[in-house]
């Protein structure tokens, strides 16, 4: 799965490590971050969802689209959450 974030302040490059750490904190038991990279002014953080989290892929995306913005809104704007890394 992938979440695309835009920093509220500063550049994507300057906030790359912070974005990775924020997503690790927010996901907690739900998954593990596998990578993070800048895409222009945005940051894409890829993660693997815990297989024991028993929801359909669509339910996971829907849940995370509500959960992640609520937890990172002071630092990042969440642009998208997707099931795959397209």
Order of alpha helices (4+ residues) and beta strands (2+ residues): beta-alpha-beta-beta-alpha-beta
